[in-house]
Amino acid sequence: MKPILLSWSSGKDSAWSLHVLRQRAEYEVVGLLTTFNDVADRVAMHAVRRELVERQAAGTGLPLWGVPLPWPCSNEQYESVMAQTYAKTAAEGIEGVAFGDLFLEDVRAYREKQMRNTGLQPIFPVWGLPTHALAQEMIAGGMRAKLTCIDTGKLDGSFVGRDFDEALLAALPGEVDPCGERGEFHSFVYAGPMLHTVLPVSVGETVVRDQFVFADLIAS
């Protein structure tokens, strides 16, 4: 099997990608690659505390490859940091990086461009799966997650902190993707078939920044 890393946001799509990859014989996920805001020490956009991501990684049985990003971080700085990260990854004998992207062609094209000439294969294990059916499959499969970030330009902020479950899917407006693929929401997975333990978390303070609402999750 080819050794690969998995781009790990702490959310449901990357977590489900791990579950899918582990059912295949082609790849062996050997680490989780996560970018952190170096000032806040949280996952970019998801705003999840590093401590929780470390517990998640321990729950998967995989090492966490944390990548610090400066704040503020320009796109040029981001690309420079990732180029260095990919060079280190390839030098360690790893052959690819998997992503939990679902259908945004521009995002996939950007990742493929970033990885060109790195010696690494970009892998998209859940690409093209119908998102409503996928969301239901995740929930039926025992995955549990909390919504950590809401883009209020696309979804009402009252959804922040809610569980990703059947009740949530039923309550989402029709124009919102059930997996939040257009950035409507981000999540943190605390249970599921990709974890060998349940991570007890509670919803702490709610923070509003510009058009985004964040729920500060706390290990409980």
Residue, then its C-alpha position, 0 to 999 in steps of 0.5 A: m500500500k502507498p503511504i499517504l497523509l490525509s489533509w485533516s481539518s478536524g471536520k466531518d469530510s476529512a474524518w469520513s475520508l479516513h474511514v473510506l481510505r481505511q476500507r481500501a487496499e490501495y493506500e495507508v494513511v500514516g499521518l494527519l496534516t493540519t494547518f494551525n493559526d500560529v497566533a491563536d493555536r487553532v485550526a484555520m476557519h474551523a477555529v478548533r483548539r489544538e488540544l482537541v485536534e491532538r485528542q482526535a489524532a490520538g483517537t485515530g491512532l495516527p500522528l498529527w503533522g501540525v503546520p504553523l501558519p502566520w497570522p495574518c497569512s497572505n496566499e503567497q505565505y501560505e503557498s510557501v509554507m505548504a511547498q516546504t511541507y510537501a517537500k518534507t513529506a516527499a523526502e520522508g517517503i510518503e507518496g501522496v496527500a488525500f483531501g476531503d473535497l466533494f465537488l468544488e472544481d476550483v478547489r480541486a484544481y488549486r490543490e492539484k496545481q499546488m502539488r504539481n512537481t512535488g512527487l506527491q499524488p493528490i487523492f480525493p477519496v470522497w470526490g463526486l459523492p452526492t452530498h445529501a446521501l453522503a451526509q445521511e451515510m455519515i450519520a447512519g455510520g455513527m459519525r458525530a460532529k458539532l458545527t464550529c463555524i457558520d458563514t452567516g452570509k449563507l446560513d443563520g448563525s443560530f446553527v453554530g454549536r449544533d450537532f450534525d445529525e438528521a434533525l440538522l439536515a431537516a432544518l437546513p434551508g434548501e439552498v445550503d449544501p448538506c455537507g456545507e461544501r460551499g463553506e456554509f458551515h464547518s465542523f468538529v468530529y467527536a465520534g465515529p468509525m474513524l475514532h476508537t474513542v468518543l471525545p467528550v466536548s461541550v460548546g463554550e463561548t460563541v464568538v462573532r467575527d465579521q460574517f462568521v460565527f464560531a462556537d468555542l468547543i471545550a474538552s469536557 
